[in-house]
Amino acid sequence: MKKVMLREHGQEDADQIEVLVGMATCGIASGARETLNAIVDEVSKEGLENVKVIQVGCIGHCHSEPIVQVNMPGQKPILYGKVNSQKGREIVQKHIKGGNPLKEFIIDATFDRA
């Protein structure tokens, strides 16, 4: 089984995708640890070497925890709310792998939902 790097500083790639998982107290209490583990597992299973999963503190939308932010190169960040482990796996499959954001779970207004 391949090892997924949770964070590596200093290695930036033009095609690097970042997945930020809010792991502050409110996120952990809402199930963010299970969400993080599911995302890391799915990234590993799919062999996505250009995806970096990063644990972060409070993202600022406590009412929507667990929060996951996806940063794709050349695109605006997309913020997902109430991401359980199943939704985390869907984000990897449909958004990161397939290029299709899951519009029904987006909570950030900077994304054009049309």
C-alpha positions in Angstrom: 0.0 0.0 0.0 1.3 3.4 -0.9 1.9 6.0 1.7 0.0 9.3 1.3 1.9 12.3 2.5 -0.3 14.5 4.7 2.1 17.5 4.2 5.3 18.2 2.5 6.8 21.7 2.5 8.9 23.0 -0.3 7.7 20.7 -3.1 5.4 22.7 -5.2 4.1 21.4 -8.5 2.0 23.1 -11.2 -0.5 20.3 -11.1 -0.5 20.0 -7.2 -4.0 19.7 -5.8 -4.5 20.6 -2.1 -7.3 19.2 0.0 -7.6 21.1 3.3 -9.6 19.4 6.1 -10.6 21.6 9.1 -9.4 19.8 12.2 -10.2 22.4 14.9 -12.2 21.2 18.0 -15.6 21.8 16.3 -14.5 19.9 13.2 -13.2 16.9 15.2 -16.4 16.9 17.2 -18.4 16.8 14.0 -16.5 13.8 12.5 -13.6 15.5 10.7 -11.2 12.8 11.7 -13.3 10.1 9.9 -13.6 12.5 6.9 -9.8 13.0 6.8 -9.2 9.3 7.0 -11.6 8.5 4.2 -10.1 11.2 1.9 -6.6 10.0 2.6 -7.7 6.4 2.0 -9.4 7.2 -1.3 -6.5 9.3 -2.6 -4.2 6.4 -1.7 -6.4 3.8 -3.4 -6.6 5.8 -6.6 -2.8 6.5 -6.6 -3.3 10.2 -6.9 0.3 11.4 -6.3 -0.4 15.0 -7.1 -2.9 15.4 -4.2 -1.8 16.7 -0.9 -4.1 16.3 2.0 -3.5 18.9 4.7 -5.0 19.1 8.2 -5.8 22.7 9.1 -7.3 24.6 12.0 -10.6 26.5 12.0 -11.8 27.5 8.5 -14.5 29.7 9.9 -17.8 27.9 9.1 -18.4 26.0 12.3 -22.1 25.5 11.6 -21.1 23.4 8.5 -18.4 21.1 10.0 -16.7 19.0 8.8 -15.3 21.4 6.3 -13.2 20.5 3.3 -11.6 22.9 0.9 -10.3 21.8 -2.5 -7.6 23.9 -4.2 -7.2 22.9 -7.9 -4.5 24.6 -9.9 -5.8 27.6 -11.9 -9.2 27.5 -10.2 -10.9 29.2 -7.3 -10.9 27.2 -4.1 -14.1 25.3 -3.4 -15.4 24.9 0.1 -17.6 22.0 1.0 -19.6 21.7 4.2 -21.0 18.8 6.3 -18.5 16.4 4.6 -18.8 12.9 6.2 -16.6 10.1 5.1 -18.8 9.1 2.1 -19.0 12.6 0.8 -15.2 12.9 1.2 -14.8 9.8 -1.0 -17.2 11.4 -3.5 -15.2 14.6 -3.6 -12.1 12.6 -4.5 -13.9 10.6 -7.2 -16.1 13.2 -8.8 -14.3 16.5 -8.1 -10.6 15.7 -7.9 -10.5 12.8 -10.3 -13.4 13.7 -12.5 -13.2 17.5 -12.5 -16.8 17.9 -11.5 -17.4 19.8 -8.2 -20.3 18.5 -6.1 -22.4 21.6 -6.3 -25.0 20.4 -3.7 -22.3 20.4 -1.0 -20.6 23.7 -1.7 -20.9 26.4 0.9 -18.5 29.0 -0.4 -20.1 31.8 -2.4 -17.0 32.4 -4.6 -17.9 29.3 -6.7 -20.3 30.0 -9.6 -23.1 27.5 -9.0 -24.8 28.0 -12.4 
